[in-house]
Each structure stands twice: as C-alpha cells, then as structure tokens.
Amino acid sequence: MFDYYQKSFFMNKTVFNDDPIIGLGVFKVEKTKNKKKIFPYSNTSSGKNKIEIFGKLHNEFLERFKMVNNYRSNKKTEIILINGLKKTLVKRNVLTYGYDSKYGHKDTTGTASGLNSAILIEKAICELLEKNELMLMWYKKLCSLVKITPAVKAVLLQYGINEKNIKIFYAQNISNIHTIIVFILNDNLQIIGSGISGDKDVMHTLVSAIEEALMQKWMDELSPKPMYLKNNKKFDKYFFALWNVKQISIENLKPVQKIVINTPFDDIEIGLLNIAGCRREITIKAISKTMFNCIPTISNIRKNKTRVFSVLYGIEKELKNAVECAVI
C-alpha cells in the first residue's frame, strides 16, 4: 500500500492545545507505462486525531489515483454545467492531468473526494475559485491585508503563532466566497509556510488556511532543500510590497448561504472521476473554460495566456516584474 523509500507515513504534533496533528503519507506511486513520468503521489493532511488525518490522506490519494486512471482512459463520461445543468459527453482524460485546448493546463485543482456529493461539489468549486483568487492576489495585488483584531489573534494563539510572524490576506474578486491566504514568517520575516483556503464561512476559512500553512512549514523542515526563497532581494521586495495593500477586518463578514460566481466565470462544470474498484468514495472534478484549472505558477500562466481570465485581468503583462507565487 505504501511506497516511499523506507518510510511512508510521518506524523508531527506540537505542544500547543489546538495545533493539529499533521500527517504525510504515500499510498502508491503511479507511473506511465514507459516509467518516464511519475504522477504526484505524496499526500498531506491535518486533524485532531490519527483517524481523521488518515481519512483525509486517503481522500487526497483517491483524487490523484483516480485522475491518473482517467488519464489512461479513452472512455467517455458526462460533465454537468452548474449554471443551467447542461450535460456534455467528454473523454475521461479531459478531467485529468495535462493540457487541452478547451480547459488549458490541468492539475488536481478543483478536485474533492468523500462520501457526500453536495458537500464535495461545493468543496471542488471553492478550491477552483481560491486558486484563481490567489493569482489575482499575488500577481495583481487584488486583495486586502487582514487586521490582527482580538478575534483573529485568539485563533493565532490557539496555534501558537505570534502575530509578528504571520501575514494574512483576504480576496473576494470573482465570487462571494471568502478566500484567505496565510504566510508564516520567521524572525527575519522570511516565508517558512504558506496556506490558502476558500469557503463560505470566513473564520473557518482562516483556520483551514493556517493549518495548511503549518503543514507546508513542516514539509519545509523535512525537505533537504528550502521550499521557499531565502535572502532573495527581488523576492523580498515583491513580497513586502504586498503588505501595503488596504487593510480589512474579517470577523464581521457574514457567512455565504449560496455560492454566486461572477460572469463570465460562472461556467464551472462538474465531472465524476470514479473508476471500477474505487466506488465507495465519490471523487469530483470541477473545471472551467474561462478560469485556470491549475496552480498559478508563472510557467502555468504562460502556457494558458489566452484564457479569458488571464486576458480580462491582464495577468501576463504582470509577469515581467513578478516573482514565483509563494503559495505551494
């Protein structure tokens, strides 16, 4: 079941009361038939106990495992347009890794696994939206810096985080969901962890983003090479400039009852990645013909420069002076 050198399941727990247990697991390594391409296979999760984190690790494994199996398939499946419920028949490999002319470059962005389809559809949509909000935040500065109010500080203290060692950004440009981006800093103000979350409830979003940042912080500590740029003047200047955006207090922002996406980005389609032998859990993939279906690296943006999202917001022209997005 596991395949990761001699170790395959790691756990980390700090002494702080509400700090999550963080798990790293590798359930299976997927390769192409010629063994030249290896698909993503390490999974991370956080939770309050081993059962919870192991379940999350398994769900993340299923997302990647099913995407790989759909990559190898020439069969067809239906996808459903959320706005209007129109059905379209497509090849299964449209829902997986790689590039095609309609949906651009695709990775696991917008994928969710579990047992409740309604919850999973929302989760997949929110993940797709949050990655596009991240692009606007990092490359266009379309965001706000979150004020460390007593309510926010209370959350930070639960995780043992000093307010001087964190920067929190809020974005809400393309829909009504709340997107939070978190950067954990060392005493030299260098990034040592980053996280992002998009959800209907802003304080729940904050907690999820913090926990993801803590996961990345631990991964950085395990990695033989730093995951984040250190002592890079261009990067530091770019990152510090983000701190000058307007500020916002988030604790009074109301929860969203129904997700509303701005035109023309309300074209999200939903597909089912389930395969024979793995049908207990549902795996959902959300994709868009106008937005990006991948993480917003500079390379991915250049590969998708003709997408409606990039053209409308003028993303590509910002790349000349940009540095690589620090949210991994």
Disulfide bonds with the S-S distance in Angstrom:
none
